[in-house]
Amino acid sequence: MTTSTNDEDLILAYYLQNPMEFHMVSDRLHEGVFLTEPWKRVWPVMLKAWQGSKCFPTPSELPSLIK
């Protein structure tokens, strides 16, 4: 099953706005779960940030990750 970019955008937007909800599914959203750019590249960085401090990059920090 492939995930459309729009679906991935919605998933990530939800967790960026509700980071504590991510805690319940964090074991399922591993490094390779997102298949489209830029999330395929950015998600592992965001996941490591979460694992290190239980927070995601702020919306203002995201553009630097996407580059």
C-alpha positions as CSV (number, residue, x, y, z in Angstrom):
1,M,0.0,0.0,0.0
2,T,1.4,3.4,-0.9
3,T,0.6,6.6,0.9
4,S,-0.1,9.8,-1.0
5,T,1.8,12.9,-0.3
6,N,-1.4,14.5,1.0
7,D,-2.0,11.7,3.5
8,E,1.6,12.0,4.7
9,D,1.2,15.8,5.0
10,L,-1.9,15.4,7.1
11,I,-0.4,12.8,9.4
12,L,2.7,14.9,10.0
13,A,0.6,18.1,10.5
14,Y,-1.5,16.4,13.1
15,Y,1.5,15.1,15.1
16,L,3.3,18.4,14.9
17,Q,0.2,20.1,16.3
18,N,-0.5,17.3,18.9
19,P,2.9,15.9,19.8
20,M,1.7,14.1,22.9
21,E,-0.7,12.1,20.7
22,F,2.4,10.9,18.9
23,H,3.6,9.1,22.0
24,M,0.8,6.5,21.6
25,V,1.9,5.5,18.1
26,S,5.6,6.3,18.1
27,D,6.6,2.7,18.0
28,R,4.7,2.3,14.7
29,L,6.1,5.4,12.9
30,H,9.6,4.2,12.4
31,E,12.2,5.8,10.2
32,G,11.0,4.2,6.9
33,V,7.3,4.7,7.3
34,F,7.0,7.8,5.0
35,L,7.6,7.2,1.3
36,T,7.4,10.6,-0.4
37,E,9.7,13.6,-0.4
38,P,10.4,15.6,1.6
39,W,9.1,13.5,4.5
40,K,11.0,10.4,3.5
41,R,14.2,12.4,4.2
42,V,12.9,14.7,7.0
43,W,11.0,12.2,9.1
44,P,14.1,10.3,10.4
45,V,15.5,13.6,11.7
46,M,12.2,14.5,13.3
47,L,11.9,11.1,14.9
48,K,15.4,11.3,16.4
49,A,14.5,14.7,17.8
50,W,11.4,13.2,19.4
51,Q,13.4,10.3,20.8
52,G,15.9,12.6,22.3
53,S,13.7,15.2,23.9
54,K,10.0,14.2,23.4
55,C,9.5,17.2,21.1
56,F,9.4,17.9,17.4
57,P,11.1,20.7,15.6
58,T,9.1,23.9,15.5
59,P,7.3,24.9,12.3
60,S,10.0,27.6,11.8
61,E,12.7,25.0,12.0
62,L,11.1,22.6,9.5
63,P,12.3,24.5,6.3
64,S,15.9,24.0,7.3
65,L,15.2,20.3,7.6
66,I,13.5,20.1,4.3
67,K,16.5,21.7,2.4
